[in-house]
Amino acid sequence: MPDFIIVKAGTLDGFAQFTPALEAYCDGRLPWIPALVGAQQFSRSNIGDDG
């Protein structure tokens, strides 16, 4: 995985210009929340260890 930064969406005034590249904690996703199209999925927070 290339260099990246983690930004919590709630800390931004606006985030329309950003596209999520990955999702963490996907094993705990609630059934009614869809996966982000095009984002890499990780079951836990150990980004880079699984996927």
MODELLER restraints for C-alpha pairs under 7 A, 6 or more apart:
rsr = mdl.restraints
at = mdl.atoms
rsr.add(forms.Gaussian(group=physical.xy_distance, feature=features.Distance(at['CA:1:A'], at['CA:48:A']), mean=6.88, stdev=0.5))
rsr.add(forms.Gaussian(group=physical.xy_distance, feature=features.Distance(at['CA:20:A'], at['CA:39:A']), mean=6.29, stdev=0.5))
rsr.add(forms.Gaussian(group=physical.xy_distance, feature=features.Distance(at['CA:21:A'], at['CA:39:A']), mean=4.68, stdev=0.5))
rsr.add(forms.Gaussian(group=physical.xy_distance, feature=features.Distance(at['CA:21:A'], at['CA:40:A']), mean=6.21, stdev=0.5))
rsr.add(forms.Gaussian(group=physical.xy_distance, feature=features.Distance(at['CA:22:A'], at['CA:39:A']), mean=4.48, stdev=0.5))
rsr.add(forms.Gaussian(group=physical.xy_distance, feature=features.Distance(at['CA:22:A'], at['CA:40:A']), mean=4.32, stdev=0.5))
rsr.add(forms.Gaussian(group=physical.xy_distance, feature=features.Distance(at['CA:22:A'], at['CA:41:A']), mean=5.78, stdev=0.5))
rsr.add(forms.Gaussian(group=physical.xy_distance, feature=features.Distance(at['CA:23:A'], at['CA:39:A']), mean=6.48, stdev=0.5))
rsr.add(forms.Gaussian(group=physical.xy_distance, feature=features.Distance(at['CA:23:A'], at['CA:40:A']), mean=6.21, stdev=0.5))
rsr.add(forms.Gaussian(group=physical.xy_distance, feature=features.Distance(at['CA:23:A'], at['CA:41:A']), mean=5.06, stdev=0.5))
rsr.add(forms.Gaussian(group=physical.xy_distance, feature=features.Distance(at['CA:23:A'], at['CA:42:A']), mean=6.03, stdev=0.5))
rsr.add(forms.Gaussian(group=physical.xy_distance, feature=features.Distance(at['CA:24:A'], at['CA:41:A']), mean=6.40, stdev=0.5))
rsr.add(forms.Gaussian(group=physical.xy_distance, feature=features.Distance(at['CA:24:A'], at['CA:42:A']), mean=4.82, stdev=0.5))
rsr.add(forms.Gaussian(group=physical.xy_distance, feature=features.Distance(at['CA:24:A'], at['CA:43:A']), mean=6.14, stdev=0.5))
rsr.add(forms.Gaussian(group=physical.xy_distance, feature=features.Distance(at['CA:24:A'], at['CA:44:A']), mean=5.65, stdev=0.5))
rsr.add(forms.Gaussian(group=physical.xy_distance, feature=features.Distance(at['CA:24:A'], at['CA:45:A']), mean=5.28, stdev=0.5))
rsr.add(forms.Gaussian(group=physical.xy_distance, feature=features.Distance(at['CA:25:A'], at['CA:42:A']), mean=6.18, stdev=0.5))
rsr.add(forms.Gaussian(group=physical.xy_distance, feature=features.Distance(at['CA:25:A'], at['CA:43:A']), mean=4.88, stdev=0.5))
rsr.add(forms.Gaussian(group=physical.xy_distance, feature=features.Distance(at['CA:25:A'], at['CA:44:A']), mean=4.32, stdev=0.5))
rsr.add(forms.Gaussian(group=physical.xy_distance, feature=features.Distance(at['CA:25:A'], at['CA:45:A']), mean=5.77, stdev=0.5))
rsr.add(forms.Gaussian(group=physical.xy_distance, feature=features.Distance(at['CA:26:A'], at['CA:41:A']), mean=6.53, stdev=0.5))
rsr.add(forms.Gaussian(group=physical.xy_distance, feature=features.Distance(at['CA:26:A'], at['CA:42:A']), mean=5.86, stdev=0.5))
rsr.add(forms.Gaussian(group=physical.xy_distance, feature=features.Distance(at['CA:26:A'], at['CA:43:A']), mean=4.62, stdev=0.5))
rsr.add(forms.Gaussian(group=physical.xy_distance, feature=features.Distance(at['CA:26:A'], at['CA:44:A']), mean=6.72, stdev=0.5))
rsr.add(forms.Gaussian(group=physical.xy_distance, feature=features.Distance(at['CA:27:A'], at['CA:43:A']), mean=4.84, stdev=0.5))
rsr.add(forms.Gaussian(group=physical.xy_distance, feature=features.Distance(at['CA:27:A'], at['CA:44:A']), mean=6.95, stdev=0.5))
rsr.add(forms.Gaussian(group=physical.xy_distance, feature=features.Distance(at['CA:41:A'], at['CA:51:A']), mean=5.68, stdev=0.5))
rsr.add(forms.Gaussian(group=physical.xy_distance, feature=features.Distance(at['CA:42:A'], at['CA:50:A']), mean=6.14, stdev=0.5))
rsr.add(forms.Gaussian(group=physical.xy_distance, feature=features.Distance(at['CA:42:A'], at['CA:51:A']), mean=4.76, stdev=0.5))
rsr.add(forms.Gaussian(group=physical.xy_distance, feature=features.Distance(at['CA:43:A'], at['CA:51:A']), mean=6.89, stdev=0.5))
